[in-house]
């Protein structure tokens, strides 16, 4: 049974910055597993969560469901210049990396977001977005993107 992809929308009041500029500002933090580990343990600035929210096009509800935190809490952390805990930092870094690959393959965050909300044969007809709430799910989505990149869709 085919489902209609969720629409791409963002309701953020933060100024829009180019996708490539946002990705570029975080690439060195997730470029290799040691960077991800070190930067996760050190904790990302809470601003990283808002940057991801803007990049991804997730609604506040989608963000909150995926990252198990409230946007209002993140905004308070930003006001207090607080850092995020290791688990949330790791998930954000893996998500930035995922969007980097998705934008590379699909051409824009908007198109990648649409794909994330479409059932994928390579993921057992599950919607990729529904897997993003765990590191394992993000890894499975990354593997599916690599298969798409190389034309291995069977």
Secondary structure as GFF3:
##gff-version 3
##sequence-region A 1 154
A	DSSP	alpha_helix	19	30	.	.	.	ID=ss1
A	DSSP	alpha_helix	33	42	.	.	.	ID=ss2
A	DSSP	alpha_helix	47	56	.	.	.	ID=ss3
A	DSSP	alpha_helix	60	67	.	.	.	ID=ss4
A	DSSP	alpha_helix	71	79	.	.	.	ID=ss5
A	DSSP	alpha_helix	86	106	.	.	.	ID=ss6
A	DSSP	alpha_helix	109	116	.	.	.	ID=ss7
A	DSSP	beta_strand	119	120	.	.	.	ID=ss8
A	DSSP	three_ten_helix	121	123	.	.	.	ID=ss9
A	DSSP	beta_strand	126	127	.	.	.	ID=ss10
A	DSSP	three_ten_helix	128	131	.	.	.	ID=ss11
A	DSSP	alpha_helix	135	149	.	.	.	ID=ss12
###
